[in-house]
Amino acid sequence: MTLPIWVVVTHFLNMLLMTLLARSGIEVLSAHPKLYAGDASPPGRAVLRFSKKVFAPDSRRLWTSQDEEESWSPVVALPGRGNLGLGRHWHFLSVQFWVLTGAVYVALLFASGDWRRIVPQTAAVVPHAINAAGAYLEFRFPPDGPYGYNAAQQLSYFLVIFVLAPLQIATGAAMSPAVIARFPRYARIFGGKQSARSLHFAGLCAFAVFLLIHTTMVVIHGLPKEMAVIALGSEAANRTVALAVAGAGLLSIVAINVVATAASLRRPRRMQRLLGRFVDPMERTLVRRLRSRQRYGADDISAYHRVNGRPPPDAAYRALAEGGFEDYRLVVSGMVERPLALSLQDLRALGWADQITKHNCIQGWTDIAGWAGVPLAAVLDAAGTLPGARYLVFHAFDDKGQTEPQHGDGHFYGTIPIWVARSPQSILALEMNGEPLRIEYGAPARVRVENQLGFKMVKWVRAIEVVDDYAALGQGQGGWREDHQYYANAAGI
């Protein structure tokens, strides 16, 4: 049997990228290690969970989604130890090159005519594949087909390349807040975002099973002979050289994974910036091009909406809350023509918008709620922006040195571009599900930007600053999560 050299090269590239994808995917899963069916993720209703932690909606003590996180070993997760931000960077970097490698492989497959080796010509391949599988179970080798594979091998390769891989891409897209905000019906193809997430994990398991069986077949068919084909493209190749090349390739894959893990844990900021050069443009493009068009109904509202983050404990905020936020003033400053200090009544007078939308947390859970408040565009119009103004900075009452000291200190802040703020479903929410915003959900005001992940939607907003750049704020990454947990500044995936 002989294979073209491009098959050999893409085979090794695919193995590398699949290990990076699988390990970084496990890191992403560790942030919310539970799988659901449908569109929402109600506590206690997971169809599968990888955690001993159990939380109930009617718990007497306040718990947040961060309490559900796990920290898994760097041996299995990339980079491990609860580094969701860098795990996402590695996942989205790897997926771009994985898709590119697959596209090149398929293009060459058809351009060369080699597709006949993979694509079954008749439906008879199914019964033949069943017979071949039966032969293996009886410890016999089934006969090879005209292109060097038996029917079971041909059918399994076809399903992996033309069914399983596209399904992984499709279910991955169904988890993107930007994609499903612009095309709300898309996730319903898979039964909802959470069902797509579960199917995506099932796809990972299917790839793992295929790899196990594939490796077993290589061994039982004769390791030296099979390695000659895999590493050098021909059974007639020098088998000693082939084993050396294959061994070097596998060691390189292991070494790259080790280096990627160690570098991410030891130099997280450097890796955030390096990986962000490839990941950030994709996320920014999604956010810019895919504006939210969500229109859920009242019947879609989740019975329970998770809390993410603990309310500010400082005395000044508590005093405002005890007074029903009557003394609250939202300060709007920076590159504006008219600095403002707006009460809740003043904000309501600027305009009103309501929407029922899906909240997509970066951890992986989703809930649907009704939000109402003032459009951010109306706030900008009231203040008037100066030439050169590019970003809105939302400053929160939340002192992370008190609420999340394990991650860092300083008050929480987040930024979005002005063009995002002017999108139709970008609002400063004052109400949730027809009632004044509750403290645990961000009272007196929180940001809603419906084509991005939840961490961009700053809660407990005390001030809005209009700036031309955010490099001088915090650690210069554009948000507290970006500064301390290495998240991407754009959050469309």
N, C-alpha and C positions, 0 to 999 in steps of 0.2 A: 504493500500500500504506500502511496506517495501523496504528500500534501504540499501545496504551494507555501513558499516561505512566509507570505502574508498571514496565512492561517497560524503558523507557528508563532509569529510575533504578536498577533492579536490575542492568541491563547494565553500567553504569559502576561500581557498587559491586562487582560480581563481578570486573571487570577489576582493580580496585585490590587486592582481597583475594587474587586469584590471583597477582598479582605478589609480594605479601608472602609468601604461602604457598610459592611456588616458590623464592624467594631464601632464605628461612629454612630450607626443606627442604634446599637445597643446603648451607647451613651445617651442618645436622645430619649430612648425608651425609659431610661432610669429616672428621668425627671418626672414621669408619671407612669409607673410600671403597671398599668392596668389597661385592659382592652374592653371595648364596649360594642354594642350593636346599635345602629341608628345614628341620630344626629347629636344627641346629648350624652353626657357622661355622669349620670346620677350616682352619688355615693352609695356603695353597697350593692350596685347593680352590674358590676363588671362581669363579663363572661369569662375572663381569664385575668389573673393578677400574679405578679412576681414580687410580692411584698407581703409581709405579715401584718402590716399596719392596716387597721380598719377604722373608718370614720363614718359617723352617721349624721344625717341632716339635722336631727333633733338633739344633737349633743348639747349638754349644759355648758360646756366651756367652748370658747371661740377657738376654732382651728382653721388653718388656711391651707391652700393647696400646696404650699411649700413644705408643710408637715408630711406630705405624702411622698416626697422625693426620697430616692435611694442614692447611695454612693457606692458604685461598683468598682471592682478591681481593674487597674490598667491592663491586666493580663487579657481581659475579655473586652473591655470598653476602650474606645479611643476618644480622649486621652484617659478617661476614668476619673474617679474621685469627685464626682459631682460637677464636672466642668461642661455644663450644657452648651454654653456659648461656643467654646472651641469644638465641641463635638459636632455642632451644627455646621461650623465652618468646614470641618473636614468632610462632612457628609455631602455638602453642596459643591465643594470643590471636586470630590471624587465622582459625583454623579454626572457632572458636565463632561469629564473625560471618559467616563464609562459609556455614556450615550454616544459620544463622538467615536469611540473605538467600535461600538456596535454598528454605528451607521457606516463606517468605513468597511467593516467586515461584510455587512449585507450588500453594500454596493459592489464590492469586489466579487462576492459570491455570485451575483447575477451577471456581472460584466464578464467574468471568466467562464461562465457556464457550469461552474462547480456546484450550483444550487441543486443539481440533480442528485448529488450525494446526500443532501440534507432533506429536501422537500419530497415527500412521498408522491408518486405518480398516480397511484390508484388507492381506493379505499381498502384494498386487500391487505394493505400494510397492517391494519389493526388485528385481524385474526392471525397474521403471520407473527406479529409482535407478541401476541399472547402465547403462541406456540414456542417462540424463542424464550420467553420468560419461563415457561414450563420446563424447557430443556435445561436452563440454568438451575432451576430448583431440583432437577434430577441429576445435577452435577455432570451435564453434558454441554458441549459447545454447539450452539445452533449454527446452521450454515450461513455464510456471509452472502449478502446480496451482490448485485453487479458492480457496486461502487465501494466495496470493501467493508461495509457495515451490515450487520444483520438487522432484521426488521425492528427489533426492540431498540437497538441503538439509534437507528434512523428516526424512529418515531419520537424517542425521548429527546434527541437533539433538536428536532423540529419544534417540539412543544416548548422547550426551554428558550430557543432563540426567537420564535415567532408568536408565542403565546405568553409565557411566563415573564419574559423581559418587558414586552410592551405593557403587560398588566401592572408591573411594578412602577413603570413610568406614569401610567394613567392614575393609579391609586395615589402615587406621590403628589401629582398635581391636584388631586381631590382633597389634599390636606393643606393646600396653600390658601391663606386667607384672601390674598389678592385675586386668585383665580375664582374661588367660590363666591367672593363678594360680587365680582363682575358677572359671573355665570352661576347664579344660585342653584339652578337645576342640575348642574354638572355632578355634584357630589351625590345627588339622588340616584344616579345611575348605579352606584354601588351600595345604595341603601342609606346614605348619609355619610358625613365626614368620619364619624367614629367607626362605622362599618368599613370605610375605605382604609382607615388606620389599621384595623384588625386584619383586613385582607393583605395589606402591605406587609405586616408581620408574618402572616401565613406564607407569603411569597418568599420572604427571607428563609423560613423553615424549609420550603420546597427546594430552594437553591442548595441549602445545606444537605438535604437528603440526596439530591442529585449528585452533589460533589462526593458524598460518601459512597454512593453506588458506582459512580464513574471511576473513582480511585480503586475500588474493589475490582472492577472489571479490568482495569489496567494491570493490576497485579495478577489476576488469575489467567489473563490471556498471555501472560509472559512479560514481566517487567522490562527486561533488556530490549525486546523487540518493540514493545509499545513506546518505551522511552526514545528509541531511535526515530520513530514517527513523530512523537510529540516535540522532541528537541531539535531534530535535524530534518524532519519532513519525509523520511524514507526508511523503510524497513532494512534496506541494504546499507544504510549508513553504519559507520564504525560505532559499535554499541558501547564501547568503553568511553569514547568521546561523547556520545549521546548522554550517557549517565552522568558524566562530568558536567556537561552543559546544563542538563536538567537540574542537577544538584546545585550548581551555581545560581541558576534562576530562582530556585526555591529559597535558597539562603538569602538571595537579594531581596526577595519579597518579605522574608522575616526581618531582615535588617532594616528595611525601609519602615516597617511597622514599628520596630523598636525605636528607631531614631525619631519618627513622627510623635510617638508617645512621650519619649523623654524630653524632646524639645518643647512640646506643648506644656508639659508640667513645669519645666524649669524656666522657660522664656515665654510665658503666655502672651505678654504684650507684643513681642516681636512676631509670634506666630499669628496673632490676631491681625496684625497689619499685613503680613505677608499673604496669608490666606484670603484676607479681605480684598486684595487686589483682583482676585478672580471671582469672589463670591458677591461682593457689594454691587458691582455693575448689574448683575442678574437681578438682584433684589430691587434695586432702584428702578430698573426698567419695568418690572412687574407693577410696582407701586404707581409709577407715572402713567402707564398705559391702561391699567385695569382699575377703573374707578368703580366704587361700590354701587350696586343697583339692587340691594337686598330689599325684599318686600315680604317679610313673613307676616303671618296672621296671629291674632290673639291666641288661637288654639295651639300655636307652636311654642309659646313661651314655656320655658323650663319650670318645673315645679320647684326646683331648688337651684340656686345659682351660687357656685363656689365663691368664696372670698379669697382674694390673693393679696397678701400683705396685711400687717397689723396696723390698726389706727394709730395716729400720732399720740404719744402719751404725755406730751409736754403741757404745762399748766396753761399757756396762752391759748392753745387749741381747745383744751377742755373748757375754758371759760367761754369761748365763742360758742361751743356746742351747747353748753348749759343755758346760754341765752338764746337758743334757737337761731343762732347765726345772724341775729339782728344787727350786730356791730361789725359783721364781716364786710370787708371791702376788697374787691379784686383790683390789684394795682396793675395797670398796663403802662409800660414804660419802654425806654430804649429808643429805637429809631422810628419815633412816631411824631406826628405834628401836634397831637393833643394828648399829653399824658392823662390817664384816667384813674379814678378810684371808684369802683362801681359796687353798689350794694346788690343784694339778690333781686330787689325790686327794679333797680336800674338795669340789670342784665335782662330781666324779663321784658322790659320795655323796648329793648333793642330789636326784638324779633323772636320768633318761636318756631321750633321744628320738632317733630316727633317721628320716631322710627322704631321698628321691631327688627333687631339684627342679631347676628350670631357673634358671640364673643369667642375668639380663638386665642387661647393662652399658649405661650411659647412652650409650656410644659407638655401640651398635647390635649388637654381637656377642652371641651366646648360647652357652652350653654347659650340659650336664646333668651333675650329680655327686651322689654320696651324701654326706650330711652327718650327723654324730652328735655329740651333746653334751648339755648341761644346758639344760632349758627356762628362758628368762628369767623366766618366772613363778615358777619355783622359787627363783631367786636373790632375787627381790623378796620372796617369802614368808619366806625365811630371814632377810632383813634387817629386814622390816617397814617399810612406808612410812607416813610421817606425813601427817596431813590437809593438803591443799593441794598435795601432790606431784603433778606433772603430766608431767615428762619424765625420761627417762634420758639421761645424757650419757656417751658412751663415749670415754675418753681413750686414745690409742695411744702406743706407743713411737716411732712414726714422726715424726722431726723433718723437716718439709718444707723447712726451710732447707738441709738437706743432700740430700734426695732429689728435690725439685722446686723448686729456687731460682728457676726462671723464672716460677713462678706466685705465690710468696710464701714467708713463713717461719712459724715457730711449729709446735708439735706438732699432728698431725692429731687432730680430734675430730668426733663426729657425734652427733646427737640424734634420738630417736624418742619419741612420746607413750607414756605408760605403757600405755594400752589397746592399742597396737600390740605392745608388749613382752609382753603377756599373751595374744596370739593363739597358737593351738595350734602353728603352725609357726615361731614366733619362738624361736630357740635361740642359745646361745653355743656354737659348734661347736668341738670338740676333735679331731675326726677327719674325714677326707675319704676317701671310697671305701674304707672299712674299715681305714685306716691312720692313725696319729697325724698330725695336721695338719703339713704341711711348711712350712718357713720362708717360702717364696715365696708361699704361700697364706694366711699370717696367723698362724702358730704364735706363741705357744702356744694362743691363743684368738681367734676372730673371730665377729662377729655374722652371723646369718642371719635376714633379714626377707623372707619370700618373696613378698610382694605389692608390693615396691618395687624400684627400680633398685639396681644393685650398689654405688654410692658410699655408700649408707646403711649398708652392711654392713662396719663398721669392722674392719680387720685389726690384728693385733699389739696386742690390747687389754691395757692395764695397769691400768685403773681404771674403775669405774662410779660416777658421781655422780648422785644423785637430786635434782632441783631443781623449783622451781615455775615458773621461766621461764629462757629461755636468752639474754635480751637483754644480759646483762652478760658473756657469754662471747665471746671472740674479737671479731669485729666485729658481733656481735649478730644474725647471720642463721641461726644454728642448726647450723652445721657449717663445716669448713674449706673444702670445695668451694663452699658457699654464700657464704662470706666472700670468697674469692679468685677464684672462677671464675663467680660469679653464678648458681649453680644454684638451682632451687626447693627449699625445705625439704622439702615433701612430694614424693614421687617415684613416683606411681602410673602415669605415662604414659611 
